Amino acid sequence: MLQVKSEPIPHWPGRFVELPRRQLYARSAPEPGIGEPALFIHGLGGASTNWTDLMDLLSRPSDARPSAPVLDCSAIDLPGFGFSPPAADGDYSISAHASAVVEYIEHLGIWPVHLIGNSMGGAVGTRVAARRPDLVRTLTLVSPAMPDLRPRPLPIRLAMASTPGIGTAIMDWARRIPAEERADRSIEETFADPAMMHPLRRTEEIAEVRRRDELPYATNALVLSARSLVAEYFKAGSKSLWHDAERTVAPTLILHGSADRLVNPVMAAKAARAFPRARVLVLPGVGHVAMMEQPGKVAREIRGFLELVPPGLATPGPVAGVGARS
């Protein structure tokens, strides 16, 4: 008998947040102020809506994991993505995105937070955790885009798209492809099983592709962020993301998908060696965006991880005088 998928929940409501150096769009679920603070960071080309279903699960008590904390979940759109305006200074580097995250956490006024990032958001979260350890209680990385120079077809395409003079041309050409086809191609590349995406979620993805087609800064934000991510792959020593990983003191959960076409799951072994306090898992039959494809599975792993973290209270931040730094 064919099983009909239940209707997914609507995306969480959001608002524009005025920060000292930028404006960000943030979504919260479901009752801000209830539970331990958690902040979610999307990947390249993503948005805060990527976390809707996982935020729903983690913001409610679990009968299976009664001792796991309930999280006060919020997710931001990085500058130039989702509904957030473009970066005023045109800086879309990993460090600039990390500064935006730091500013938002300081705006919340309570930290440390549980910081959760996917893909490029995982790289951003790693930089935040290394350079502002006071702000991060735990770090969860879902298919983090850590430097890996081994060739794979899709990452090679990313490198091409980030090349000066080529990336913009590729994006302009791509706009000629119907939004439905572009959305489906993205789903096929990031999901191990595209059928796991509910038809309504697919419709939402198509609508988002069309909306961003009308934004004059969308291509620039995507191309320059991709270029910055590729540039991180060639940094060495103290400037490397792997050096940031080694400096991370927060307990870290790292989840890779065995069927990830973008981030090679063999990187799990390197991550286990690099992060000092890491629990590293490879989820079988899961792609690049496990929190969208298998939110229940990811929620179980996060809850199990948080049960092992000693209890503690988030502390208020300084009243004034501390700016974002990365």
C-alpha positions in Angstrom: 0.0 0.0 0.0 1.4 3.4 -1.0 2.1 5.6 2.1 1.2 9.2 1.7 3.6 11.6 3.2 2.3 13.8 6.0 2.1 17.5 5.2 5.3 19.4 6.3 5.1 22.2 8.8 5.3 25.8 7.5 8.6 27.6 7.7 9.2 29.4 10.9 8.4 33.1 11.0 11.2 35.5 10.7 12.2 39.1 11.1 14.9 41.5 10.1 17.5 42.1 12.9 19.5 45.3 13.0 23.1 44.7 14.0 26.0 47.2 14.3 27.5 46.5 10.9 24.7 44.8 9.0 21.1 43.6 8.8 20.2 39.9 9.0 17.0 38.0 8.6 16.4 35.4 11.3 13.8 32.8 12.0 12.9 31.4 15.4 11.0 28.3 16.6 8.7 28.0 18.3 8.9 30.1 21.5 12.0 32.2 21.8 13.5 32.1 25.3 12.4 28.6 26.1 15.3 26.1 26.3 19.1 26.4 25.7 20.0 28.8 22.9 20.9 27.2 19.6 21.9 28.9 16.3 21.8 27.3 12.8 23.9 28.3 9.9 23.0 27.2 6.3 25.3 26.3 3.5 26.3 27.8 0.1 23.1 28.7 -1.8 20.9 27.8 1.2 18.9 29.7 3.7 17.4 29.6 7.2 14.5 27.5 5.8 16.9 24.6 5.4 16.6 24.0 9.1 12.8 24.1 9.5 12.1 20.5 10.3 15.2 19.9 12.5 14.4 23.0 14.5 10.9 21.7 15.0 12.2 18.5 16.5 14.9 20.0 18.7 12.6 22.7 20.1 10.4 20.0 21.7 11.0 17.5 24.4 11.8 13.9 23.3 10.2 10.9 24.9 13.1 8.8 23.6 15.8 11.2 25.0 14.1 12.8 28.1 17.4 14.1 29.5 18.4 15.9 26.3 17.9 19.6 26.5 15.1 21.4 24.6 16.7 24.0 22.4 15.7 27.6 21.8 16.3 27.5 18.0 17.0 30.3 15.7 18.5 30.3 12.2 19.9 33.2 10.2 20.2 34.0 6.5 23.8 34.8 5.9 24.5 38.2 4.1 23.2 38.0 0.5 21.3 34.7 1.1 17.6 34.1 1.9 16.1 37.4 2.9 19.2 39.0 4.3 20.5 42.0 2.3 23.9 41.8 0.6 27.1 42.5 2.4 27.6 46.3 2.4 31.3 46.0 1.9 31.1 43.2 -0.7 33.0 40.8 1.6 31.6 37.3 1.4 34.7 35.5 2.9 34.3 32.8 5.4 35.7 35.2 8.0 33.1 37.8 7.1 30.3 35.3 7.4 31.8 34.3 10.8 31.7 38.0 11.8 28.0 38.1 10.9 27.3 35.1 13.1 29.3 36.6 16.0 27.4 39.8 15.7 24.1 38.0 15.8 25.1 35.9 18.9 26.1 39.1 20.7 22.8 40.6 19.7 21.0 37.7 21.4 22.7 38.8 24.6 23.0 35.2 26.0 25.7 32.8 25.3 27.4 30.3 24.8 25.1 28.8 22.2 24.8 25.4 20.6 26.1 26.3 17.1 25.0 24.0 14.2 26.1 24.4 10.6 25.8 22.6 7.3 28.4 22.6 4.5 29.8 26.2 4.1 27.9 26.9 7.4 30.0 24.2 9.0 33.2 26.0 7.9 31.8 29.3 9.2 30.8 27.6 12.5 34.3 26.2 12.9 35.9 29.6 12.5 33.5 31.1 15.0 34.2 28.3 17.5 38.0 28.6 17.2 38.2 32.4 17.4 35.3 33.1 19.8 35.2 30.0 22.1 33.4 32.1 24.7 30.3 32.1 22.4 30.1 28.4 21.6 29.0 25.7 24.0 28.8 22.9 21.5 29.5 22.7 17.8 27.5 20.4 15.4 28.7 20.1 11.8 26.6 18.5 9.1 28.7 17.7 6.1 31.1 20.5 6.8 32.9 22.0 3.8 36.4 21.6 5.3 39.4 21.8 2.9 39.8 18.7 0.7 41.9 18.8 -2.5 41.0 15.4 -3.7 39.1 15.8 -7.0 35.3 15.1 -7.2 33.0 16.1 -10.0 30.6 18.5 -8.2 33.3 20.3 -6.1 35.3 20.8 -9.4 32.1 22.5 -10.8 32.0 24.7 -7.7 35.6 25.8 -8.3 34.8 26.6 -11.9 31.8 28.6 -10.9 33.9 30.6 -8.5 36.5 31.6 -11.1 36.7 35.3 -11.8 35.0 36.1 -15.1 33.5 32.6 -15.4 31.2 32.2 -12.4 29.0 35.1 -13.3 28.7 33.9 -16.9 27.8 30.4 -15.7 25.1 31.8 -13.4 23.7 34.0 -16.1 23.5 31.0 -18.4 21.8 28.9 -15.7 19.0 31.4 -15.4 17.8 30.4 -18.8 17.1 26.9 -17.4 13.5 26.7 -16.0 13.4 27.1 -12.3 11.8 23.7 -11.9 14.7 22.0 -13.6 17.3 23.9 -11.5 15.5 23.1 -8.3 15.3 19.4 -9.2 19.0 19.3 -10.1 19.9 20.8 -6.8 17.8 18.3 -4.9 19.3 15.4 -6.9 22.8 16.7 -6.0 22.2 17.2 -2.3 19.8 14.3 -1.4 20.8 10.7 -1.6 17.1 9.9 -2.4 15.3 12.9 -3.9 12.0 11.2 -3.2 12.6 12.0 0.5 11.7 15.7 -0.3 8.0 16.3 0.1 6.3 17.7 -3.0 5.4 20.9 -1.0 9.0 21.4 0.0 9.9 21.0 -3.7 7.4 23.7 -4.6 8.9 26.0 -2.0 12.4 25.4 -3.5 11.2 26.3 -7.0 9.5 29.5 -5.7 12.7 30.4 -3.9 14.7 29.9 -7.1 12.4 32.3 -8.9 12.5 34.8 -6.2 16.3 34.9 -6.1 16.3 35.3 -9.9 14.9 38.8 -9.3 17.5 39.9 -6.8 20.3 41.9 -8.4 22.9 40.8 -5.8 22.1 37.1 -5.6 24.6 36.0 -8.2 27.4 38.1 -6.7 26.7 36.7 -3.2 26.8 33.1 -4.4 29.9 33.4 -6.7 32.0 35.4 -4.1 31.0 33.1 -1.3 32.0 30.1 -3.4 35.2 31.8 -4.3 36.0 32.4 -0.6 35.2 28.7 0.2 37.5 27.5 -2.5 40.2 29.9 -1.3 40.1 28.4 2.1 41.2 25.1 0.6 44.6 26.6 -0.2 45.3 28.3 3.1 48.0 26.8 5.3 49.2 27.2 8.9 47.4 29.4 11.3 45.0 30.7 8.6 43.7 27.2 7.7 40.3 25.9 8.7 42.0 22.8 9.8 44.0 24.9 12.2 40.7 26.4 13.4 39.5 22.8 14.0 42.5 22.0 16.1 41.8 25.1 18.2 38.2 24.3 18.8 37.6 23.6 22.5 33.8 23.1 22.4 32.5 19.5 22.3 31.9 18.8 18.6 29.5 16.4 16.8 30.3 15.9 13.1 27.8 14.1 10.8 28.7 13.0 7.3 26.4 11.3 4.8 27.7 8.1 3.2 26.1 9.2 -0.1 27.3 12.8 -0.1 28.2 13.9 -3.6 29.7 17.3 -2.5 31.7 16.6 0.7 33.6 13.3 0.6 32.5 11.2 3.7 36.1 9.9 4.0 36.8 13.4 5.5 35.1 12.1 8.7 38.4 10.4 9.6 40.4 13.6 9.2 37.8 15.5 11.2 38.0 12.9 14.0 41.8 13.6 14.3 41.6 17.3 14.0 38.8 18.4 16.4 40.1 17.7 20.0 36.7 16.8 21.5 34.8 15.2 18.6 32.2 12.6 18.1 32.2 11.7 14.4 29.5 9.7 12.6 28.8 8.7 9.0 25.1 8.3 8.4 24.4 5.5 5.9 22.3 6.3 2.8 22.2 10.0 3.4 23.4 12.9 1.2 24.8 16.4 1.7 21.8 18.0 3.6 21.0 15.3 6.2 19.0 17.8 8.3 16.5 18.1 5.3 16.6 14.6 4.0 16.6 12.8 7.4 15.7 15.3 10.1 14.6 12.7 12.6 17.9 10.8 12.3 19.9 14.0 12.7 17.8 15.1 15.7 18.4 11.7 17.4 22.1 12.0 17.0 22.2 15.6 18.2 20.1 14.7 21.3 22.3 11.8 22.1 25.4 14.0 21.8 23.9 16.7 24.0 23.0 14.2 26.7 26.8 13.6 27.1 27.6 17.3 27.4 27.8 18.5 31.1 24.8 20.7 32.0 25.4 24.4 32.2 23.7 27.7 31.8 24.1 30.2 29.1 25.5 33.5 30.4 24.5 37.0 29.6 27.0 38.8 27.4 28.6 42.2 28.1 26.3 45.1 28.2 28.4 47.1 25.8 31.9 47.5 24.4 32.4 44.2 22.6 32.3 44.2 18.8 32.2 41.2 16.5 35.6 39.8 15.7 36.6 36.7 13.7 
